[in-house]
Amino acid sequence: MTVSHKVIVWGTGVVGKLVIRELLDHPEFELVAVIVHDPAKDDIDVGELVGAEQCGPSATTDIDAALAIDADAVAYFGPTAEYAVQNIDNMCRSLRSGKHVVSTSMTPLVYPKPCPRELRSALEQACLDSGKACFTTGIDPGFANDLFPMTLLGVCGRVDTVRVQELLDYANYAGDYKATMGIGAPLDTQAILQIPEILIFAWGHTIPMIADAVGVELDRIDTVYEKWPATEAIVYPYGVIEPGQTAAVRFEIRGWVGAEAKIVIEHVNRITNAAAPHWPRATSVENDVYRVIIEGSPNITQETAFRGGPDNDPIAGGCLATGMRAINAIPALAGLAPGLVSALDLPLIPGRGTIRTRL
């Protein structure tokens, strides 16, 4: 008999909506409540909210009422780590209601160990008080640069270097990347992520995770940040990149052992595939892939493209994979000690109930 794990979804942004659609007919999970922030979504049937058939549960802005419902876990799909105080408060509230928490919001917590104490302490205490576990994931940071490379490292006899790449065309990604990445700004404008400490905090915590997993001590972690100026105007769905403005960025976060950068996370983010033609790009498809390159014995290259929705869209595919990694981890949390957990604490998660007869 299939065991059904009861889930409360908190947040109906892109990830939340995609996950809800999957949960509506999933044999392993039962969606028992959905928490929303926008009053306009209050009391709307969640099926209607995500563009599916009406299914019964209605979204609610009443957090206390939703958290009072019996459930195994809260899947928290709130805003990014920019809203850390709000996210941590909501996640603590969920834990203290007697539920495990899985989340994609506070991605520095994909590996809690290097996080500053002030980021961890409230959540750690809430875990201890409730006896529950809290697991944070994502794509990158997340399974594309922790689970993927560590799995491949496990089939090697020797590893000289491991490089994990995110190669994305941001032309169809809604959002303002001017302040954070410098995209669309003059070349000499300092982006937030050009500050090494911020870049390492935002994207670099899987480097010490990999190092700890394979038993190597890092001597230091540093960063490289490059920009590519548009040579002509680039028109894309969300604006125009003028000549001389930044149309692509490439950065590295590097974990050093002695005189060698052994573990490297590299991002190449463009506005259209025409930008920065000399920088790394996908080989299997036009762009939007995650690639792991291991030099050693043996040499390994793995390239993964996520696509989803009716248009086979990389955004939909990636966001759904992000959310379902969190959801599929819920059954594994029951056997863990209370606390903040990472991919190193979890067993293999194949996704029970994913293979089933189509209706």
C-alpha positions, -999 to 999 in steps of 0.1 A, spaced: 0 0 0 14 34 -10 22 57 20 9 92 14 29 120 29 9 151 37 24 183 24 16 220 30 30 242 2 39 278 13 43 301 -17 28 301 -52 54 317 -73 69 300 -103 83 270 -83 53 267 -60 27 266 -88 47 240 -108 50 218 -78 14 221 -69 4 208 -103 25 177 -98 11 171 -63 -25 172 -74 -24 136 -87 8 123 -71 4 88 -54 31 94 -28 20 129 -16 -12 145 -5 -15 183 -8 -34 194 23 -30 232 23 -15 261 4 -3 293 20 -3 325 0 8 361 7 -14 379 -18 -49 386 -5 -62 383 -41 -53 346 -40 -71 340 -7 -98 313 -8 -92 304 -44 -92 267 -53 -56 257 -58 -64 239 -90 -78 271 -104 -48 290 -90 -23 268 -110 -45 265 -141 -57 230 -135 -91 215 -126 -106 224 -93 -93 200 -67 -108 210 -33 -82 227 -11 -83 265 -12 -53 288 -9 -53 308 23 -35 338 38 -43 324 73 -9 310 82 -19 297 117 -49 279 103 -29 262 76 -1 252 99 -26 237 123 -35 211 97 -20 177 102 10 173 77 44 157 75 62 187 60 59 223 48 74 229 14 85 265 16 89 282 -17 93 318 -5 115 346 -19 152 345 -23 179 349 4 176 387 -1 146 383 23 165 362 48 147 375 80 112 369 66 122 335 52 138 323 84 109 335 105 84 316 83 105 284 82 109 285 120 72 290 123 66 259 101 91 238 121 75 248 154 41 237 141 55 202 142 64 197 105 96 190 87 106 218 63 120 215 27 128 248 9 144 264 -21 145 299 -7 177 302 14 202 286 -9 233 294 12 218 268 35 223 240 10 254 234 32 248 249 66 283 243 80 299 274 64 269 297 70 273 324 96 260 316 130 233 343 128 218 327 97 216 292 113 209 297 150 171 304 149 165 275 125 187 251 145 169 260 177 135 256 160 146 221 147 157 211 182 125 224 198 103 206 173 123 175 168 121 181 130 146 185 101 150 213 76 165 206 41 173 234 16 180 227 -20 180 244 -54 196 238 -88 227 259 -85 234 262 -56 218 228 -51 217 194 -68 234 205 -101 265 214 -81 263 191 -52 245 158 -60 256 156 -96 294 162 -91 295 141 -59 278 112 -76 303 113 -104 333 117 -80 322 84 -66 331 65 -98 366 80 -100 399 65 -89 416 99 -89 403 135 -94 426 162 -106 399 189 -109 361 191 -108 344 220 -126 306 226 -124 292 250 -150 259 268 -153 255 280 -189 223 301 -193 208 325 -217 190 351 -195 171 366 -225 138 350 -214 144 352 -176 122 379 -161 141 399 -135 165 428 -130 201 416 -131 216 450 -133 225 455 -97 233 419 -88 252 408 -119 258 440 -138 239 428 -169 226 459 -187 248 483 -168 280 501 -180 310 478 -179 327 498 -151 297 495 -128 305 472 -98 278 445 -95 269 431 -61 282 397 -70 316 411 -79 322 414 -42 340 380 -34 324 375 0 289 380 -14 295 357 -44 309 330 -22 280 333 3 254 332 -25 268 304 -47 299 289 -31 288 267 -2 288 236 -23 326 238 -26 333 230 11 305 204 9 323 186 -19 356 190 -1 342 175 31 325 147 12 358 136 -4 379 143 26 401 171 14 410 203 33 407 235 14 434 261 18 413 290 4 383 299 -17 385 329 -41 366 343 -71 370 355 -106 344 379 -123 344 389 -159 321 410 -181 315 411 -218 303 443 -234 277 443 -262 293 453 -296 259 463 -309 224 468 -295 208 435 -282 171 436 -282 154 409 -260 120 404 -245 127 425 -213 147 454 -228 177 465 -248 214 461 -240 231 490 -256 266 488 -271 292 490 -244 269 477 -217 274 443 -201 256 416 -221 272 386 -204 291 377 -172 314 348 -164 324 341 -129 343 314 -110 343 304 -74 374 283 -68 384 260 -40 421 256 -37 442 227 -24 478 239 -22 486 257 -55 458 242 -75 421 252 -79 406 217 -74 369 225 -71 355 252 -94 320 265 -99 317 285 -131 287 305 -144 283 319 -179 251 340 -181 243 357 -213 216 379 -229 210 359 -261 233 332 -273 252 357 -295 268 373 -265 304 364 -255 308 338 -283 343 328 -269 330 317 -235 319 282 -227 285 272 -241 264 240 -243 272 212 -267 241 191 -266 216 219 -271 218 256 -279 221 267 -242 206 265 -208 225 235 -194 244 224 -163 277 206 -169 301 187 -147 337 183 -160 360 160 -141 396 156 -151 412 125 -135 408 88 -138 385 85 -157 378 119 -173 340 126 -172 317 152 -188 280 152 -179 257 178 -195 221 181 -183 193 202 -198 160 208 -180 130 215 -202 93 216 -192 58 229 -199 41 230 -233 69 250 -249 97 227 -236 109 258 -217 142 256 -197 128 279 -170 98 257 -164 119 226 -165 145 239 -141 121 254 -116 101 222 -115 132 201 -109 142 224 -81 109 221 -63 105 183 -68 140 176 -54 127 192 -22 94 174 -23 109 140 -30 133 144 0 104 146 24 101 108 31 138 107 40 136 134 67 116 112 90 146 91 99 170 120 105 180 137 137 166 172 143 186 199 126 196 216 94 205 189 69 223 188 35 227 164 6 254 147 26 228 137 52 203 122 28 201 88 12 196 83 -25 163 99 -34 150 82 -66 115 98 -64 90 72 -52 57 72 -72 72 91 -102 67 62 -126 30 55 -130 4 47 -156 -8 78 -175 -45 87 -171 
